[in-house]
Amino acid sequence: TEKGKMINSGKYSDMLSVDFIDKIDEVSDSIKGSVNYHLHDWCISRQRYWGPPIPIVYCEKCGTVHVPEDELPVMLPNTDDYIPDGSGKSPLAKNLEFVNTTCPVCGGPARRETDVSDNFLDSAWYYLRYLSPKNRSVPFDDELVDKWCPVDMYIGGNEHATLHLMYSRFLAMALHDIDFLPFEEPFASFRGHGLIIKDGEKMSKSKGNIVNPNEYFETHGVDALRTYLMFMGTFLEGGDFRDSGMDAMRRFLNRVWDIATMPEGKSSTELKIKMSETVEKVEYSINNIKPNTAIAAIMEFVNEASKETSIERQLVIDMAKLLSPFAPFVCEEIYSMKGGKKKTILDDGFPYGYEKYASMAKTELPVQITGKMRGKVVLPQNASQEKAMEAVMADEKLSKMLEGKSIRKIIYVQDKIINIII
Ligand SMILES: [Zn+2]
């Protein structure tokens, strides 16, 4: 019954039992492999003051009795005496005014349950309550649940992946089984965000290296802090918080402001091509939870824009739209300054209309000759192999290398590489 090597099992003898498990379906048609999952018993009662009282009363005659629905919820009593005293009993047990009650069945004397339920119990279904937080007649509104649930994506710390999310799924499945929910899985996907460290070390009170955001609000501004947090590392892996990075982010936002206050006028086609690339990169990055690459793309745009002497108003507005999820305050300001048509930048949608410039975008194509890197050529994006070869032959250095040689094969990966075998 332990793990080990199979014995007396015909052709399966000597196989490791863990490997045999995968083969069990082969043994006989009547045996089918399956995986069983078990959940440890989950004790939801807590001996502390803070929590939702468990709505149960104990009567000597009637036993354990539910508090009737019209008396719910049982409210915590107001008291100064809420510290547990080490006796193992809930602090509520000392509050006789709370404890002593009447039995809902026989009307005789009864005692209330004094434990409260664990906050994990309620955090396991809060996503349902959030849809209708003010509705006092039901825990959650079915119509709103149908409209919004299940949750498309859950983003949280990785510590959620094994506890909270498991409880949450467990509760959803239980609610589903009693026909309270139309689905079993409450969250379609989960992404665990990374951990932010400071100067290479984990933040902790004892090391005294905790970052207090408020200080940076004063010195660098909220936008700089928000944008830096999204830029300093990948969202899923976290990053290293450095003051020098905060300074650089502040300078970047100053440059954004400089672009926004440049004289209005014509912009070059190159800058519009850059904007078309930026729109595409930011859209891709946001959809893939890569805020750092979105911000990097906007930085590239700002670099290009600052080489020009004037800028079209729409380009400024669109730059602000792309940056506003990260630096909402300065972008809202820019939007309003540039006469944005909506009340807020949030209502004005994603930038559009740059598609025609996308086809004009250029790409640098690395050129290999028989597997060795020999140079690069600049091409319009999505160029054909013929166009790529034309560019290679137009390059003085590359065409010399190919002079008098017969080309045996060309391996061309559009926008990525060309390898000419001679
Ligand atoms: Zn009773």
Residues whose N, C-alpha, C, O or C-beta is under 5 A from the ligand:
A	BS01	ZN	C59 K61 C62 C103 V105 C106 G107
